[in-house]
């Protein structure tokens, strides 16, 4: 009996050795999928490297472009006038002056660095052509129409009153002549008062606009070294 059991075990062991586990069978079936995933990973890595190269080139181009106009074709001196760094560190002098004029500022809105500027007032022509608001332009047009209508009427009325006063004075009718002269003076007083008030109103509008809008010119351009400035600030903080 013992010999028979031993022979059966000897036959079972090779059969058991020949069996393959489910994990091994799954791994054998997954070998093609692993190969496909490796090829996909390689493609993804190539794409990532390509995009990183593009980004490195684009970042270099952005570092050498103006932060205001963003135009690489414009040829001009790029300066670093404030503490901004990276893609916001450089700009053209003309672009900076135009931006400061439109923003009505004399400092950088990002880092707060103050520029050495000179504020030049704008001309009356600029206010008359494009500096007025819609309401002020409406008032100005109305006053110009009134001026064109009232001025000839006042001059004509004064002329007629003077002719009538001269005629009645010649006929020894002094009261009628004096009345026409007083009427002519009254018309001129009303016309002069209206003209002075209108001119003062528009002059005040122009002065207010002139104080709020000016042309900025850089007097002195300081090319700031951001790294050295930050090192100095770090040394001051550590010493304190």
C-alpha positions as CSV (number, residue, x, y, z in Angstrom):
1,X,0.0,0.0,0.0
2,X,2.8,2.4,0.8
3,X,4.5,1.8,-2.5
4,X,1.2,2.5,-4.4
5,X,0.7,5.8,-2.5
6,X,4.3,6.9,-3.2
7,X,3.9,6.1,-6.9
8,X,0.6,8.1,-7.0
9,X,2.4,11.1,-5.3
10,X,5.2,10.9,-7.8
11,X,2.7,11.1,-10.6
12,X,0.8,14.0,-9.0
13,X,3.9,16.2,-8.4
14,X,4.9,16.4,-12.1
15,X,1.3,17.2,-13.0
16,X,1.2,19.9,-10.3
17,X,4.5,21.3,-11.5
18,X,3.1,21.5,-15.0
19,X,0.1,23.6,-13.8
20,X,0.4,27.3,-14.3
21,X,-1.0,29.8,-11.8
22,X,-3.6,32.3,-12.8
23,X,-1.3,35.2,-12.1
24,X,1.3,33.8,-14.4
25,X,-1.3,33.3,-17.1
26,X,-2.5,36.9,-16.7
27,X,1.1,38.2,-17.0
28,X,1.7,36.2,-20.1
29,X,-1.5,37.6,-21.6
30,X,-0.6,41.1,-20.6
31,X,2.8,41.2,-22.2
32,X,1.5,42.7,-25.5
33,X,-0.4,45.4,-23.5
34,X,2.7,46.3,-21.6
35,X,4.5,46.7,-24.9
36,X,1.8,49.0,-26.1
37,X,1.8,51.1,-22.9
38,X,5.6,51.4,-23.1
39,X,5.3,52.8,-26.7
40,X,2.6,55.2,-25.6
41,X,4.7,56.4,-22.7
42,X,7.5,57.0,-25.1
43,X,5.3,59.0,-27.3
44,X,4.0,61.0,-24.4
45,X,7.6,61.7,-23.2
46,X,8.6,62.9,-26.7
47,X,5.6,65.2,-26.8
48,X,6.4,66.6,-23.4
49,X,10.0,67.2,-24.3
50,X,8.9,69.0,-27.5
51,X,6.5,71.2,-25.6
52,X,9.1,72.0,-23.0
53,X,11.5,73.1,-25.7
54,X,8.8,75.3,-27.2
55,X,8.1,76.8,-23.8
56,X,11.8,77.4,-23.2
57,X,12.1,79.2,-26.5
58,X,8.9,81.2,-26.0
59,X,10.0,82.2,-22.4
60,X,13.3,83.5,-23.8
61,X,11.4,85.5,-26.4
62,X,9.0,86.9,-23.7
63,X,12.0,87.9,-21.6
64,X,13.3,90.0,-24.5
65,X,10.0,91.7,-25.4
66,X,8.2,94.8,-24.1
67,X,5.7,94.0,-21.3
68,X,3.4,96.8,-22.6
69,X,3.2,96.5,-26.4
70,X,4.3,92.8,-26.6
71,X,5.5,93.4,-30.1
72,X,8.8,91.6,-31.0
73,X,9.1,93.5,-34.4
74,X,9.5,96.9,-32.7
75,X,13.1,97.8,-32.5
76,X,14.1,99.9,-29.5
77,X,16.0,99.9,-26.3
78,X,14.5,97.6,-23.7
79,X,15.1,98.8,-20.1
80,X,14.3,97.5,-16.7
81,X,13.1,100.7,-14.9
82,X,11.5,99.0,-11.9
83,X,11.7,96.0,-9.5
84,X,9.6,93.7,-11.7
85,X,11.3,90.7,-13.1
86,X,10.7,87.9,-15.6
87,X,8.3,88.6,-18.5
88,X,7.3,91.9,-16.7
89,X,10.8,93.2,-16.3
90,X,11.6,95.0,-19.5
91,X,9.8,97.6,-21.6
92,X,10.4,100.4,-24.1
93,X,10.8,103.9,-22.8
94,X,8.2,105.3,-25.2
95,X,5.7,102.6,-24.3
96,X,6.2,103.3,-20.6
97,X,5.6,107.0,-21.1
98,X,2.5,106.4,-23.0
99,X,1.1,104.0,-20.4
100,X,1.9,106.4,-17.6
101,X,0.2,109.2,-19.4
102,X,-3.0,107.2,-20.0
103,X,-3.0,105.8,-16.5
104,X,-2.3,109.2,-14.9
105,X,0.4,107.6,-12.7
106,X,4.0,108.1,-11.9
107,X,4.8,104.7,-10.3
108,X,4.6,101.0,-11.3
109,X,1.3,99.5,-10.4
110,X,2.9,96.1,-9.8
111,X,5.9,96.7,-7.6
112,X,5.2,100.3,-6.6
113,X,8.5,101.7,-7.8
114,X,8.3,105.5,-8.3
115,X,9.7,106.9,-11.6
116,X,11.4,110.3,-12.0
117,X,8.9,112.0,-14.4
118,X,7.9,115.4,-15.6
119,X,4.2,116.2,-16.1
120,X,3.5,118.3,-19.1
121,X,0.0,119.8,-19.5
122,X,-2.0,118.9,-22.6
123,X,-3.1,121.5,-25.2
124,X,-6.6,123.1,-25.7
125,X,-6.8,121.4,-29.1
126,X,-6.6,117.9,-27.5
127,X,-9.4,118.8,-25.1
128,X,-11.5,120.3,-27.8
129,X,-11.2,117.4,-30.2
130,X,-11.2,114.3,-28.0
131,X,-10.9,115.2,-24.3
132,X,-14.5,116.1,-23.5
133,X,-17.2,113.9,-22.1
134,X,-20.5,113.4,-23.9
135,X,-22.3,115.8,-21.6
136,X,-19.7,118.5,-22.0
137,X,-19.7,118.1,-25.8
138,X,-23.4,118.5,-25.8
139,X,-23.2,121.7,-23.7
140,X,-20.5,123.1,-26.0
141,X,-22.5,122.4,-29.1
142,X,-25.5,124.1,-27.7
143,X,-23.6,127.1,-26.6
144,X,-21.9,127.5,-30.0
145,X,-25.3,127.4,-31.7
146,X,-26.6,130.0,-29.2
147,X,-23.6,132.2,-29.9
148,X,-24.0,132.0,-33.6
149,X,-27.7,132.9,-33.3
150,X,-27.6,135.6,-30.6
151,X,-24.5,137.5,-31.8
152,X,-26.0,138.6,-35.1
153,X,-29.3,139.4,-33.4
154,X,-27.6,141.6,-30.7
155,X,-25.6,143.4,-33.3
156,X,-28.6,144.0,-35.6
157,X,-30.7,145.1,-32.7
158,X,-28.1,147.5,-31.5
159,X,-27.7,149.0,-35.0
160,X,-31.4,149.5,-35.3
161,X,-31.7,151.0,-31.9
162,X,-28.9,153.4,-32.7
163,X,-30.5,154.4,-36.0
164,X,-33.9,154.9,-34.3
165,X,-32.3,156.9,-31.4
166,X,-30.5,159.2,-33.9
167,X,-33.7,159.7,-35.9
168,X,-35.8,160.6,-32.8
169,X,-33.1,162.8,-31.5
170,X,-33.2,164.7,-34.7
171,X,-36.9,165.1,-34.3
172,X,-36.4,166.5,-30.8
173,X,-38.0,163.4,-29.3
174,X,-35.4,162.8,-26.7
175,X,-37.4,160.4,-24.5
176,X,-37.9,157.9,-27.3
177,X,-34.3,158.2,-28.4
178,X,-33.1,157.7,-24.8
179,X,-35.4,154.7,-24.4
180,X,-33.9,153.0,-27.5
181,X,-30.3,153.7,-26.2
182,X,-31.2,152.1,-22.8
183,X,-32.8,149.1,-24.6
184,X,-29.6,148.6,-26.7
185,X,-27.4,148.8,-23.5
186,X,-29.7,146.3,-21.8
187,X,-29.4,143.8,-24.7
188,X,-25.6,144.2,-24.5
189,X,-25.5,143.6,-20.8
190,X,-27.6,140.4,-21.1
191,X,-25.5,139.2,-23.9
192,X,-22.2,140.0,-22.1
193,X,-23.4,138.3,-18.9
194,X,-24.4,135.1,-20.8
195,X,-21.1,135.1,-22.7
196,X,-19.0,135.5,-19.6
197,X,-20.8,132.7,-17.7
198,X,-20.6,130.3,-20.7
199,X,-16.9,131.0,-21.2
200,X,-16.1,130.5,-17.5
201,X,-18.0,127.2,-17.4
202,X,-16.1,125.8,-20.4
203,X,-12.8,127.2,-19.1
204,X,-13.3,125.4,-15.8
205,X,-14.1,122.1,-17.6
206,X,-10.9,122.5,-19.6
207,X,-8.8,123.2,-16.5
208,X,-10.3,120.2,-14.6
209,X,-9.5,117.9,-17.6
210,X,-6.1,119.4,-17.8
211,X,-5.3,118.6,-14.2
212,X,-6.5,115.1,-14.5
213,X,-4.9,114.4,-17.9
214,X,-1.3,115.2,-18.5
215,X,1.6,113.9,-20.6
216,X,4.3,112.1,-18.7
217,X,8.0,112.3,-19.7
218,X,10.7,110.3,-18.0
219,X,13.4,112.6,-16.8
220,X,15.8,110.0,-15.5
221,X,15.7,106.3,-16.3
222,X,17.1,104.1,-13.6
223,X,18.0,100.6,-14.8
224,X,17.3,98.6,-11.7
225,X,19.1,95.4,-11.0
226,X,16.4,93.3,-9.4
227,X,18.8,90.5,-8.1
228,X,21.1,93.0,-6.3
229,X,18.2,95.0,-4.9
230,X,16.6,91.8,-3.5
231,X,20.0,90.7,-2.1
232,X,20.4,94.0,-0.3
233,X,16.9,93.8,1.1
234,X,17.6,90.3,2.3
235,X,20.8,91.4,4.0
236,X,19.0,94.2,5.7
237,X,16.3,91.9,7.0
238,X,18.8,89.4,8.3
239,X,20.8,92.1,10.0
240,X,17.7,93.5,11.7
